[in-house]
Amino acid sequence: MDNKNKDLYKPFLQTRRLAPENQESPIHFLRQWITPDQYHYRRNHFLYPYLPKEAFFLPIAGEVERPTVFRYQDLLSMPFKTSAVLLECSGNKRSYFRPRVYGEQWQDGAISQGVWKGVPLCHLLALTGVKTTAVEVVFEGYDYGPRTDLEGVFSFTRSLPINVALHPDILVAYKYNGSAIPFKHGYPLRLIVPQWYAMASVKWLKTITVINHPFQGPFQSIDYNYYPCKDSDIGKRPVTTININSTIQQPLEYTALGTGVHQIEGIAYTGQGVITQVELSFNGGKDWEQATLQQDPSQPYSWTHWTYTWHASQKGEYTIMSRAKDSTGRIQPKEAEWNRKGYGYNAVATIKVKVE
């Protein structure tokens, strides 16, 4: 392709809903380690919020010795960290569950990766002096609206256990990929919680409150829980860290290929430890071949690119499978654990291709 025409060919976000806006990243067509801003997936429960001037102030209150309101400019002058972090919606790949479940029918693209810069949350909590009575830390965003299952208006509010909130790599971020966070991704301040599903990374951060009891808001106690039973809450447990997973980016499902050598490419990621191996199978899982990994050891919260050179000498229809392993011993299961809200899909990735 010549330089004159290269801009004529580019991927686009895939729309799942417009109001509120929910759009998938074109993950199958992105080779960058960092997702460009315009291709970062968008997940919203409500319409985009109006941000008053108070959005540039961050109060921390509750079970603290010194309740404090931090100015945006104050945060910019504090000790900071910069970290590459992947964010994955807990409903990513929901459309692959069988039986089908209700909710946004994400395929593979509710995931993106960027470089986030901000103040470690633990530094701010240290400045306010967390009391020994602290149990959880509650994060409220400026986005709000009605729910279909409850009367009233609710803000998007989530909590973290105090021991998690004090992790040194959780950030109150103010930059994404070297610039101010784009409005649609949480400007001016966003919580970034590495290795947790992205519902924990609250956008448009409004307040932080330390509490002495478990938080019971609807986005904590109703949504973002695994419900293994269709008609009861037996076995309910919270959605937290990302399941080990992999995605085949190329070739695409049902691609027709010629005989010869083909590059199979994808990503793998985990919410515990790091990826140590990706394997591919071409015979239904009887035999597995190791892919080549491309990793940055200095960025433990980023995904792993992988490639495999396939010599397709025989014509026919093939099912290509990929599975990842991590340093904690986890391995992608053959089938995902079904749950009625469709969270955490991580079955072995599978595509069908034809060699002609």
C-alpha positions as CSV (number, residue, x, y, z in Angstrom):
1,M,0.0,0.0,0.0
2,D,1.5,3.4,-1.0
3,N,1.7,6.3,1.5
4,K,-0.8,8.3,-0.6
5,N,-3.6,5.8,0.1
6,K,-2.7,4.4,3.5
7,D,-5.1,6.7,5.4
8,L,-8.0,5.4,3.4
9,Y,-7.8,2.1,5.2
10,K,-8.3,2.2,9.0
11,P,-10.4,0.4,11.6
12,F,-13.3,1.8,13.5
13,L,-15.0,1.3,16.9
14,Q,-17.9,-1.2,16.7
15,T,-21.1,0.2,18.2
16,R,-23.0,-1.8,20.8
17,R,-25.2,1.1,22.0
18,L,-25.3,4.9,21.4
19,A,-27.1,6.1,24.5
20,P,-25.3,5.4,26.8
21,E,-22.4,5.0,24.4
22,N,-20.8,1.5,24.4
23,Q,-18.2,0.8,21.7
24,E,-15.8,-2.0,21.1
25,S,-12.2,-1.5,20.2
26,P,-11.2,-2.9,16.8
27,I,-8.9,-5.3,18.7
28,H,-8.4,-7.6,15.7
29,F,-6.8,-4.8,13.7
30,L,-4.5,-3.2,16.3
31,R,-0.9,-4.2,16.5
32,Q,0.2,-1.3,18.7
33,W,1.3,-2.2,22.3
34,I,-0.5,1.0,23.4
35,T,-4.1,1.5,22.2
36,P,-4.4,4.9,20.5
37,D,-7.0,7.1,22.3
38,Q,-9.5,7.0,19.4
39,Y,-9.6,3.2,19.6
40,H,-10.0,2.7,23.3
41,Y,-13.2,0.9,24.0
42,R,-16.0,2.8,25.7
43,R,-18.2,1.4,28.4
44,N,-20.9,3.5,30.1
45,H,-23.9,2.8,32.3
46,F,-25.3,6.4,31.9
47,L,-25.0,9.4,29.6
48,Y,-21.8,11.3,29.8
49,P,-21.8,13.6,32.8
50,Y,-21.7,17.3,33.1
51,L,-18.5,18.3,34.9
52,P,-18.8,21.3,37.2
53,K,-15.7,23.3,38.4
54,E,-15.8,21.1,41.5
55,A,-14.6,18.2,39.2
56,F,-11.1,19.7,39.7
57,F,-11.2,19.1,43.4
58,L,-11.0,15.6,45.0
59,P,-12.3,15.3,48.6
60,I,-11.2,12.4,50.7
61,A,-13.3,11.9,53.9
62,G,-14.8,9.3,56.2
63,E,-12.6,7.2,58.5
64,V,-9.6,9.4,58.2
65,E,-7.8,11.6,60.7
66,R,-7.5,14.6,58.3
67,P,-10.3,15.0,55.8
68,T,-8.8,16.8,52.8
69,V,-9.8,18.3,49.5
70,F,-7.0,18.0,47.0
71,R,-6.9,20.4,44.1
72,Y,-6.2,19.1,40.6
73,Q,-3.1,21.2,40.5
74,D,-1.9,19.8,43.8
75,L,-2.1,16.3,42.4
76,L,0.1,17.3,39.4
77,S,2.9,18.3,41.8
78,M,2.8,15.1,43.9
79,P,4.9,12.0,43.6
80,F,3.6,10.0,40.6
81,K,3.8,6.7,38.9
82,T,3.5,5.8,35.2
83,S,2.3,2.4,34.3
84,A,1.0,0.5,31.2
85,V,-2.3,-1.1,32.3
86,L,-4.8,-3.1,30.3
87,L,-8.4,-2.4,31.1
88,E,-11.0,-5.1,30.3
89,C,-14.7,-4.8,30.8
90,S,-15.9,-7.8,32.9
91,G,-18.5,-8.4,30.2
92,N,-15.9,-8.8,27.4
93,K,-16.7,-11.8,25.2
94,R,-20.2,-12.1,26.8
95,S,-21.8,-12.9,23.4
96,Y,-19.9,-16.3,23.5
97,F,-21.7,-17.7,26.5
98,R,-24.0,-20.6,26.0
99,P,-26.8,-20.4,27.0
100,R,-26.9,-16.7,25.9
101,V,-27.1,-14.1,28.6
102,Y,-28.6,-10.6,28.7
103,G,-26.4,-7.5,28.6
104,E,-24.2,-5.7,26.1
105,Q,-23.2,-8.3,23.6
106,W,-19.5,-7.7,23.6
107,Q,-17.3,-9.8,21.4
108,D,-13.5,-9.5,21.8
109,G,-13.1,-5.7,21.8
110,A,-14.1,-4.5,25.3
111,I,-10.4,-4.3,26.1
112,S,-7.7,-1.7,25.6
113,Q,-4.3,-0.8,26.9
114,G,-2.7,2.5,27.7
115,V,0.0,4.3,29.8
116,W,-1.6,5.9,32.8
117,K,0.1,8.5,35.0
118,G,-1.1,9.6,38.4
119,V,-0.6,9.8,42.1
120,P,-0.6,6.5,44.0
121,L,-3.8,6.3,46.0
122,C,-1.9,5.1,49.0
123,H,0.0,8.4,49.1
124,L,-3.2,10.3,49.3
125,L,-4.6,8.0,51.9
126,A,-1.4,8.4,53.9
127,L,-1.8,12.2,53.8
128,T,-5.3,11.9,55.2
129,G,-4.4,9.4,57.9
130,V,-6.6,6.3,57.5
131,K,-8.1,5.1,60.8
132,T,-7.7,1.6,62.1
133,T,-11.5,1.3,61.8
134,A,-11.3,1.5,58.0
135,V,-12.8,-1.5,56.1
136,E,-13.4,-0.3,52.6
137,V,-12.7,2.7,50.4
138,V,-15.6,4.0,48.3
139,F,-15.1,5.8,44.9
140,E,-17.9,7.8,43.4
141,G,-17.9,9.1,39.8
142,Y,-19.8,12.1,38.4
143,D,-21.8,9.9,36.0
144,Y,-25.3,9.0,37.2
145,G,-28.8,8.1,36.1
146,P,-31.7,5.7,36.5
147,R,-31.5,1.9,36.7
148,T,-34.1,-0.5,35.2
149,D,-34.3,-2.6,38.4
150,L,-34.5,0.1,41.1
151,E,-36.4,3.3,41.7
152,G,-34.4,6.5,41.9
153,V,-31.2,7.9,40.5
154,F,-27.8,6.4,41.2
155,S,-24.2,7.5,40.6
156,F,-21.7,4.9,39.5
157,T,-20.0,4.1,42.8
158,R,-17.7,1.2,43.7
159,S,-15.5,0.2,46.6
160,L,-12.3,-1.6,47.3
161,P,-11.3,-3.5,50.5
162,I,-8.8,-1.3,52.4
163,N,-6.0,-3.8,51.9
164,V,-6.5,-3.6,48.1
165,A,-6.9,0.2,48.1
166,L,-3.5,0.5,49.8
167,H,-1.6,-1.3,47.0
168,P,1.1,1.1,45.8
169,D,0.3,0.6,42.1
170,I,-3.3,1.8,42.3
171,L,-3.4,5.3,40.8
172,V,-5.6,8.4,40.9
173,A,-4.6,9.1,37.2
174,Y,-4.6,12.4,35.4
175,K,-2.8,11.4,32.2
176,Y,-3.4,8.8,29.5
177,N,-0.7,8.1,26.8
178,G,1.1,11.3,27.8
179,S,-1.8,13.7,27.6
180,A,-4.7,14.6,29.8
181,I,-7.2,11.8,30.1
182,P,-9.8,12.1,27.2
183,F,-13.1,13.2,28.5
184,K,-14.8,9.9,27.4
185,H,-12.4,7.9,29.5
186,G,-12.6,9.8,32.7
187,Y,-11.2,13.3,32.5
188,P,-10.0,15.0,34.7
189,L,-9.3,12.1,37.2
190,R,-9.8,8.4,37.0
191,L,-9.0,5.6,39.4
192,I,-6.8,2.9,37.8
193,V,-6.8,-0.5,39.5
194,P,-4.3,-2.8,37.7
195,Q,-5.3,-6.5,37.2
196,W,-9.0,-5.9,38.2
197,Y,-11.8,-5.8,35.7
198,A,-12.3,-2.2,34.6
199,M,-15.5,-1.6,36.6
200,A,-13.1,-0.9,39.5
201,S,-11.3,1.9,37.6
202,V,-14.0,4.5,38.3
203,K,-14.1,7.4,35.8
204,W,-14.8,11.1,36.4
205,L,-13.7,10.6,40.0
206,K,-15.8,12.8,42.3
207,T,-15.2,11.7,45.9
208,I,-13.3,9.1,47.9
209,T,-14.8,8.0,51.2
210,V,-13.2,5.6,53.7
211,I,-15.9,3.6,55.5
212,N,-16.0,1.1,58.5
213,H,-18.4,-1.4,56.9
214,P,-18.9,-3.2,53.6
215,F,-20.3,-0.9,50.8
216,Q,-23.7,-1.9,49.5
217,G,-24.4,0.3,46.4
218,P,-26.1,-1.4,43.5
219,F,-23.0,-1.5,41.3
220,Q,-21.3,-3.4,44.2
221,S,-24.1,-5.6,45.6
222,I,-26.2,-6.3,42.5
223,D,-24.1,-5.8,39.5
224,Y,-20.5,-7.1,39.1
225,N,-21.2,-10.4,40.9
226,Y,-21.0,-13.9,39.5
227,Y,-24.4,-15.6,39.8
228,P,-23.8,-19.3,38.7
229,C,-27.5,-20.1,39.1
230,K,-30.1,-18.8,36.6
231,D,-32.9,-18.5,39.1
232,S,-31.3,-17.9,42.5
233,D,-28.4,-16.1,44.1
234,I,-26.8,-19.3,45.5
235,G,-23.1,-19.2,45.0
236,K,-23.0,-15.4,44.4
237,R,-19.5,-13.9,44.6
238,P,-18.0,-10.6,43.6
239,V,-16.2,-9.9,40.3
240,T,-12.6,-8.9,41.1
241,T,-9.4,-9.8,39.3
242,I,-9.2,-10.5,35.5
243,N,-9.4,-14.2,34.5
244,I,-6.6,-15.6,32.5
245,N,-7.4,-15.2,28.8
246,S,-6.2,-15.0,25.2
247,T,-7.6,-13.7,21.9
248,I,-6.7,-14.7,18.4
249,Q,-6.5,-11.4,16.5
250,Q,-5.5,-12.7,13.1
251,P,-6.7,-14.5,11.0
252,L,-10.3,-13.6,11.5
253,E,-13.1,-16.2,12.1
254,Y,-14.1,-18.0,8.9
255,T,-11.2,-16.6,6.8
256,A,-10.3,-18.5,3.6
257,L,-6.6,-18.9,3.3
258,G,-4.3,-20.3,0.6
259,T,-1.9,-23.1,1.3
260,G,1.5,-21.9,2.6
261,V,2.9,-20.1,5.6
262,H,0.6,-17.9,7.7
263,Q,1.2,-15.8,10.8
264,I,-1.3,-16.4,13.6
265,E,-1.2,-13.5,16.1
266,G,-3.0,-12.5,19.3
267,I,-2.8,-11.3,22.8
268,A,-2.9,-13.0,26.2
269,Y,-3.4,-11.5,29.7
270,T,-4.1,-12.3,33.3
271,G,-5.1,-10.7,36.6
272,Q,-2.7,-12.7,38.6
273,G,1.0,-13.0,38.0
274,V,2.2,-12.8,34.4
275,I,1.7,-14.8,31.2
276,T,4.3,-17.6,30.9
277,Q,3.0,-19.5,27.9
278,V,0.6,-19.5,25.0
279,E,-0.2,-22.7,23.1
280,L,-2.1,-23.3,19.9
281,S,-3.9,-26.5,18.7
282,F,-5.1,-27.4,15.3
283,N,-6.6,-30.8,16.1
284,G,-9.2,-30.1,18.7
285,G,-6.8,-29.9,21.6
286,K,-5.1,-33.2,21.2
287,D,-1.8,-31.6,20.6
288,W,-0.5,-28.1,21.5
289,E,2.3,-26.0,19.9
290,Q,4.0,-23.1,21.7
291,A,3.6,-19.6,20.4
292,T,6.4,-17.0,20.6
293,L,5.8,-14.4,23.3
294,Q,6.6,-10.7,23.1
295,Q,6.6,-9.1,26.6
296,D,7.9,-6.1,28.4
297,P,9.1,-7.3,31.9
298,S,9.1,-3.8,33.2
299,Q,5.4,-3.5,32.6
300,P,3.8,-6.4,34.6
301,Y,0.2,-5.1,34.1
302,S,0.3,-5.1,30.3
303,W,-0.9,-7.8,27.9
304,T,1.5,-10.2,26.1
305,H,1.6,-10.3,22.3
306,W,2.1,-13.7,20.8
307,T,2.8,-15.1,17.3
308,Y,2.9,-18.5,15.7
309,T,4.1,-19.4,12.2
310,W,1.7,-22.0,10.7
311,H,2.7,-24.1,7.7
312,A,-0.7,-24.9,6.2
313,S,0.2,-27.5,3.5
314,Q,-3.0,-29.4,3.5
315,K,-6.3,-28.1,2.2
316,G,-9.4,-28.3,4.4
317,E,-11.3,-26.8,7.3
318,Y,-9.4,-26.1,10.5
319,T,-10.3,-25.1,14.0
320,I,-7.5,-23.0,15.6
321,M,-7.5,-22.9,19.4
322,S,-5.3,-20.8,21.7
323,R,-4.9,-21.0,25.5
324,A,-2.7,-19.1,27.9
325,K,-0.9,-20.0,31.1
326,D,0.3,-17.7,33.9
327,S,2.9,-17.7,36.7
328,T,0.4,-18.7,39.3
329,G,-0.4,-21.9,37.5
330,R,-3.7,-20.8,36.0
331,I,-4.6,-22.0,32.5
332,Q,-7.5,-21.1,30.3
333,P,-10.3,-23.6,30.6
334,K,-11.9,-25.4,27.7
335,E,-15.3,-23.9,28.8
336,A,-16.0,-20.6,30.7
337,E,-17.9,-20.7,34.0
338,W,-21.4,-19.7,33.0
339,N,-23.1,-17.0,35.0
340,R,-26.3,-15.2,34.4
341,K,-24.9,-11.7,34.0
342,G,-22.2,-12.9,31.6
343,Y,-19.0,-11.8,33.4
344,G,-15.4,-13.1,33.1
345,Y,-15.7,-15.2,29.8
346,N,-12.3,-16.9,29.3
347,A,-12.8,-20.2,27.5
348,V,-10.0,-21.3,25.2
349,A,-10.1,-19.0,22.1
350,T,-11.4,-20.7,19.0
351,I,-11.7,-19.7,15.4
352,K,-12.5,-21.7,12.2
353,V,-10.6,-21.1,8.9
354,K,-10.5,-22.8,5.6
355,V,-7.3,-23.6,3.6
356,E,-8.0,-23.7,-0.2
